[in-house]
């Protein structure tokens, strides 16, 4: 094994559970027109549920995961659908976020709380209750169409709390708020924020692995983040595992739900393409990264000072560089088997190389600049 190849493999091994990207995406089916404006996903007891967003009925739909058809539907009494944007659950309750707020003017943001048997056993005696909330840092409610930082489309139940993730049109960040699960009215304080570099539209949490999944989109393509939760007070954004779905141009991804460790269902609403149900498979096991990575590249030297060389047996189409916060700091087209990159202007630290190959597959390498 060449020294550069050894360093590349070693980097993957020591990066940590979430830093190397080995994944593939599977398109399962188009969704029924009934759920064409799907805006959230919930995988519960082996069954997949979704709902539409604003202008639609207050109904939760069960989706056939093989053909996208509607298996069952549950009208939710005691609720309305001003703008349902996401759905989550714990062992006892289902939570629906009615908090879509494109203009930043809403003063009726809420989360509906419904007994879980309303969905699983069609217990129509169970009515929705409301958790009302507002943001402590929102001082203006004047209309700011598609520039507000108080739109919300993502919700997840984590432990004893509900976590709300904003869709910031103004600064392309995502702010995090924590809310009680008890019925009441709350003023929420921002507890965290990260540079999502796009619009966050859906969330789910895997308690087994302490992993948060966030989906979203840019004007160009959708993306998924997988983030480790450090404790009940925050997430490890520095090791965020980002999947840029570059080939899926201009798809408005809306829903995400863990099926099991390493698999997530994702959905997009009907826009420039049909509403679809897809599945992302990603590896959390460092040992399997090496065997599952479809193409390998060599980088030398690593650690480096000012310049690195990347070589591959497969044609490299482009290379992007991300810093430790997940921010893209550079991108270049290559269309060759070798590329020289100057890091002279970058600060010392850890960077991640995102290598896009001619056949649409990806490879990821961690480098250290001294």
KEGULO-372534 format. One line per 5 residues: their letters; for each residue x, y, z of C-alpha. Coordinates in pm, 1 decimal. Layout:
// residues N
A = X/Y/Z  ...
//
This chain:
// residues 370
XXXXX = 0.0/0.0/0.0  134.5/343.5/-92.7  198.8/593.5/185.9  -63.9/836.4/56.0  -325.9/561.2/33.6
XXXXX = -243.1/450.7/386.7  -284.7/804.4/516.7  -620.1/834.7/337.7  -749.1/512.0/496.9  -611.9/608.6/837.4
XXXXX = -793.7/939.7/817.0  -1123.7/759.3/762.4  -1062.2/532.5/1059.6  -980.2/804.1/1310.6  -1238.7/1055.5/1193.4
XXXXX = -1510.7/932.3/1430.8  -1848.2/771.6/1383.8  -2010.2/1047.0/1179.5  -1734.7/1212.9/983.0  -1674.5/987.4/682.6
XXXXX = -1956.1/968.2/430.9  -2048.3/634.0/282.5  -2403.8/634.3/158.4  -2639.5/561.0/-124.1  -2989.8/678.3/-204.4
XXXXX = -3275.4/459.3/-326.1  -3583.3/598.8/-499.3  -3874.0/380.8/-389.2  -4183.9/526.0/-552.3  -4383.6/833.6/-640.8
XXXXX = -4637.5/927.9/-376.2  -5012.3/936.0/-417.5  -5151.9/1273.0/-528.4  -5344.1/1274.0/-198.5  -5015.9/1335.9/-18.8
XXXXX = -4848.9/1544.5/-293.5  -4771.1/1821.1/-42.5  -4608.5/1586.2/207.2  -4433.9/1791.9/471.5  -4331.7/1549.1/746.3
XXXXX = -4259.1/1179.7/797.3  -4302.4/949.5/1096.5  -4188.4/585.8/1109.6  -4374.2/419.2/1394.9  -4402.6/49.4/1476.4
XXXXX = -4289.5/-45.1/1126.5  -4545.5/185.7/962.5  -4485.2/512.3/777.3  -4706.2/819.5/825.0  -4714.9/1164.2/667.6
XXXXX = -4930.9/1476.5/634.4  -4977.3/1769.4/398.5  -4896.6/2131.5/479.0  -5099.0/2455.7/456.5  -5429.7/2466.9/275.7
XXXXX = -5497.3/2097.0/335.6  -5705.6/1896.9/580.1  -5593.5/1807.7/934.0  -5529.8/1442.9/845.4  -5243.3/1199.9/908.5
XXXXX = -5197.6/943.6/630.0  -5039.0/599.5/645.3  -4828.0/536.0/333.9  -4751.6/205.4/166.3  -4369.8/203.0/156.8
XXXXX = -4363.1/-4.5/-163.4  -4596.6/187.4/-395.7  -4671.9/521.5/-224.3  -5047.0/456.1/-196.5  -5257.1/559.8/103.7
XXXXX = -5330.7/267.4/338.2  -5522.5/453.0/610.1  -5602.8/807.6/712.7  -5676.4/965.9/1050.4  -5858.2/1301.5/1072.4
XXXXX = -5736.9/1474.6/1388.3  -6027.5/1619.3/1583.3  -5956.6/1928.4/1790.4  -5697.6/2060.4/1547.3  -5668.3/2263.9/1230.7
XXXXX = -5403.8/2277.7/961.7  -5288.6/2635.8/930.4  -4950.4/2507.5/816.1  -4850.8/2162.3/941.9  -4479.6/2120.4/878.7
XXXXX = -4348.4/1822.2/1076.1  -4447.3/1527.4/1291.6  -4275.8/1342.0/1575.8  -4359.6/1105.2/1861.4  -4251.5/947.8/2187.4
XXXXX = -4385.0/631.6/2354.1  -4721.0/787.9/2438.3  -4795.3/1079.7/2209.5  -4770.4/1205.9/1852.5  -4673.6/1570.7/1804.1
XXXXX = -4761.1/1778.4/1495.7  -4593.8/2112.9/1437.6  -4839.9/2373.2/1309.6  -4576.5/2642.1/1280.6  -4505.7/2712.9/913.1
XXXXX = -4440.3/3086.4/903.5  -4300.8/3202.3/566.7  -4380.3/3567.5/636.4  -4279.7/3572.5/1003.1  -4617.2/3717.4/1105.5
XXXXX = -4783.0/3429.9/1290.6  -4873.3/3469.0/1659.6  -5050.8/3134.2/1681.4  -4756.6/2894.0/1654.7  -4842.7/2563.2/1815.2
XXXXX = -4775.6/2192.0/1840.7  -5068.2/1949.7/1852.1  -5035.9/1663.6/2100.1  -5237.7/1345.5/2033.3  -5245.9/1009.7/2210.9
XXXXX = -5044.1/761.8/2007.2  -5333.4/514.4/1984.0  -5524.7/769.2/1776.1  -5283.2/677.3/1500.6  -5190.8/317.0/1575.7
XXXXX = -5537.2/186.4/1668.6  -5761.5/453.6/1515.2  -5897.2/549.6/1857.5  -6126.4/835.5/1754.8  -6203.5/924.7/2117.5
XXXXX = -5858.5/1083.3/2148.0  -5862.3/1455.0/2066.3  -5570.3/1686.5/1996.6  -5447.1/1926.5/2263.1  -5230.3/2233.4/2198.4
XXXXX = -4887.4/2342.6/2309.5  -4867.4/2713.5/2222.3  -4536.8/2893.8/2190.2  -4358.9/3207.7/2072.9  -3994.5/3307.6/2039.1
XXXXX = -3842.0/3535.2/2303.4  -3610.1/3693.0/2046.2  -3882.5/3781.4/1793.9  -3972.3/4143.9/1854.1  -4126.9/4228.4/1515.6
XXXXX = -4418.1/4056.5/1343.2  -4421.1/4273.4/1031.3  -4445.2/4076.8/707.8  -4105.0/3961.4/579.2  -4189.7/3719.0/298.2
XXXXX = -3912.6/3461.8/254.9  -3662.3/3673.4/449.4  -3772.6/3595.4/804.8  -3559.9/3393.4/1045.5  -3867.1/3271.6/1236.6
XXXXX = -4011.7/3023.7/990.4  -4023.7/2669.2/1129.9  -4053.0/2335.8/949.1  -3871.4/2081.0/1169.9  -3964.4/1916.6/1499.8
XXXXX = -3825.7/1626.3/1699.3  -3904.8/1459.8/2031.4  -3582.5/1408.3/2226.7  -3604.4/1281.1/2582.7  -3848.9/1486.6/2786.1
XXXXX = -3854.0/1782.1/2546.4  -3953.5/1885.7/2197.6  -3682.8/2042.0/1982.4  -3776.3/2300.8/1721.7  -3543.5/2378.4/1429.6
XXXXX = -3596.8/2698.5/1232.5  -3585.5/2753.2/858.9  -3397.9/3082.1/835.7  -3465.9/3249.3/502.2  -3263.2/3553.8/601.9
XXXXX = -2926.2/3408.1/700.7  -2938.2/3041.8/587.1  -2877.3/2923.7/942.3  -3083.1/2699.3/1167.8  -3170.0/2805.3/1522.0
XXXXX = -3266.0/2552.1/1787.9  -3531.4/2594.2/2055.4  -3643.3/2353.4/2327.5  -4008.5/2326.8/2435.1  -4193.7/2142.8/2709.0
XXXXX = -4420.9/1852.3/2614.5  -4680.5/1964.9/2866.2  -4992.8/2145.9/2751.1  -4947.9/2518.6/2801.4  -4820.1/2844.2/2652.9
XXXXX = -4445.5/2903.0/2638.6  -4195.9/3170.2/2541.3  -3894.2/2985.3/2400.7  -3530.8/3089.1/2422.8  -3280.8/2996.8/2153.1
XXXXX = -3046.4/2729.3/2288.4  -2824.8/2666.0/1985.2  -2759.1/2761.4/1624.0  -2557.2/2627.8/1333.5  -2471.8/2724.1/978.3
XXXXX = -2697.4/2487.9/783.6  -2617.9/2664.1/453.6  -2975.3/2604.5/342.0  -3336.7/2565.7/447.8  -3404.6/2304.6/717.5
XXXXX = -3742.0/2139.6/654.6  -3757.9/1817.2/856.8  -3612.8/1639.3/1159.7  -3607.0/1302.5/1333.0  -3414.9/1155.7/1626.0
XXXXX = -3282.5/805.8/1686.0  -3262.0/755.3/2062.7  -3076.6/426.7/2014.0  -2780.6/599.6/1849.8  -2830.1/953.5/1990.3
XXXXX = -2846.9/1078.6/1631.1  -3042.9/1368.7/1491.3  -3134.6/1374.0/1121.9  -3216.1/1704.6/953.4  -3318.8/1744.5/591.0
XXXXX = -3346.5/2054.4/377.8  -3265.3/2214.5/47.4  -3086.1/2498.5/-126.8  -3192.7/2663.0/-452.0  -2977.4/2402.1/-624.3
XXXXX = -3016.9/2067.8/-443.9  -3143.6/1893.7/-127.5  -2924.7/1773.5/157.8  -2932.1/1570.6/480.1  -2738.7/1622.5/802.9
XXXXX = -2674.6/1347.4/1057.2  -2563.5/1494.8/1390.6  -2456.1/1337.3/1718.2  -2625.8/1463.7/2032.7  -2363.5/1517.3/2302.3
XXXXX = -2609.7/1544.0/2590.6  -2947.8/1695.2/2666.9  -2804.0/2043.3/2618.7  -2663.4/2030.6/2270.1  -2540.2/1868.3/1950.8
XXXXX = -2194.7/1807.0/1810.9  -2223.5/2027.6/1501.2  -1849.9/2001.4/1431.2  -1888.3/1634.6/1343.0  -2205.6/1686.0/1142.1
XXXXX = -2229.4/1426.5/866.5  -2359.3/1610.1/558.9  -2498.5/1439.2/251.5  -2531.5/1677.1/-43.2  -2774.8/1520.6/-290.3
XXXXX = -2628.5/1717.0/-579.0  -2770.2/1501.4/-862.7  -3126.9/1568.2/-741.2  -3153.6/1920.1/-875.4  -3414.2/2158.9/-733.2
XXXXX = -3601.4/1903.1/-524.6  -3784.7/2047.1/-224.0  -3717.3/1782.4/37.1  -3961.5/1806.4/327.7  -3974.0/1494.0/545.7
XXXXX = -3724.6/1258.0/709.8  -3767.1/961.2/944.0  -3527.5/698.4/1076.1  -3629.5/348.3/974.3  -3340.9/190.9/1167.0
XXXXX = -2977.4/266.5/1236.6  -2819.3/373.1/909.4  -3144.7/414.1/713.4  -3376.4/712.7/674.0  -3690.5/757.5/468.8
XXXXX = -3706.2/1097.2/296.7  -3983.7/1262.9/98.1  -4021.8/1566.1/-122.9  -4337.6/1750.3/-212.9  -4460.0/1787.7/-568.7
XXXXX = -4289.8/2090.1/-722.1  -4065.2/2071.0/-1026.3  -4073.6/1692.4/-990.0  -4333.9/1446.9/-855.3  -4369.8/1387.9/-481.7
XXXXX = -4142.0/1094.3/-410.0  -4050.8/855.9/-131.0  -3682.0/768.4/-110.6  -3446.8/602.6/133.9  -3093.2/699.5/231.2
XXXXX = -2858.6/425.8/352.9  -2548.2/546.7/534.2  -2277.1/371.8/732.6  -2208.3/440.7/1100.9  -1947.0/166.7/1125.3
XXXXX = -1591.7/286.0/1048.0  -1485.0/-66.7/952.7  -1745.5/-85.5/676.8  -1664.7/257.7/538.4  -1355.4/124.2/361.8
XXXXX = -1537.4/-162.6/194.9  -1846.1/43.3/110.9  -1677.5/350.5/-34.1  -1729.6/307.6/-406.2  -1416.6/495.7/-511.1
XXXXX = -1099.0/578.8/-323.3  -867.5/875.2/-363.5  -518.6/932.4/-229.6  -407.5/1255.7/-67.7  -52.8/1359.4/13.5
XXXXX = 86.4/1503.3/230.8  -153.2/1470.7/522.2  -101.3/1649.0/760.5  -3.9/1926.7/524.8  131.6/2278.7/522.4
XXXXX = 26.5/2474.5/213.2  -50.1/2231.1/-69.1  -194.7/1883.8/-118.7  -224.6/1650.0/-415.3  -531.0/1430.4/-471.4
XXXXX = -509.4/1139.2/-713.1  -762.3/874.2/-812.9  -798.9/588.9/-1061.0  -1148.8/719.3/-1137.0  -1218.9/1048.9/-1310.9
XXXXX = -1268.9/1329.7/-1056.1  -1530.9/1581.9/-1162.4  -1509.6/1829.0/-872.6  -1367.3/1881.2/-525.0  -1516.4/2088.0/-242.9
XXXXX = -1352.2/2180.9/87.4  -1549.0/2213.3/412.1  -1419.0/2345.7/742.7  -1480.7/2178.3/1078.6  -1814.9/2363.3/1115.9
XXXXX = -1946.0/2213.2/792.6  -1911.7/2538.8/597.5  -1802.7/2511.8/235.2  -1491.5/2726.0/196.0  -1387.0/2632.4/-156.8
XXXXX = -1501.5/2439.2/-464.7  -1341.7/2366.5/-798.6  -1410.3/2167.8/-1113.3  -1142.1/1913.1/-1198.4  -1233.6/1669.2/-1478.7
XXXXX = -912.2/1474.1/-1432.1  -737.3/1206.0/-1230.6  -514.1/1441.2/-1031.5  -564.0/1777.6/-865.9  -337.6/2014.6/-672.9
XXXXX = -501.0/2223.9/-401.1  -348.3/2524.0/-226.0  -441.6/2566.9/139.8  -208.1/2859.9/194.7  -487.1/3105.1/279.8
XXXXX = -665.3/2870.3/521.0  -622.9/2872.4/896.7  -471.8/2575.6/1076.3  -721.5/2303.2/1157.6  -925.4/2013.6/1024.4
XXXXX = -1086.1/2026.1/679.8  -1303.3/1779.2/488.9  -1259.7/1711.2/118.3  -1575.5/1621.4/-72.2  -1472.6/1444.2/-394.9
XXXXX = -1735.4/1410.1/-668.5  -1657.3/1152.6/-936.9  -1766.4/1154.7/-1299.7  -2017.1/872.3/-1239.2  -2195.4/1073.0/-964.8
XXXXX = -2046.4/885.0/-668.8  -1870.2/1053.8/-379.5  -1569.8/1011.8/-154.4  -1474.4/1201.0/161.2  -1132.2/1257.9/316.7
XXXXX = -1031.1/1439.7/633.2  -713.3/1646.2/622.2  -517.1/1837.4/886.7  -348.8/2167.5/802.0  -56.4/2252.9/1027.9
//
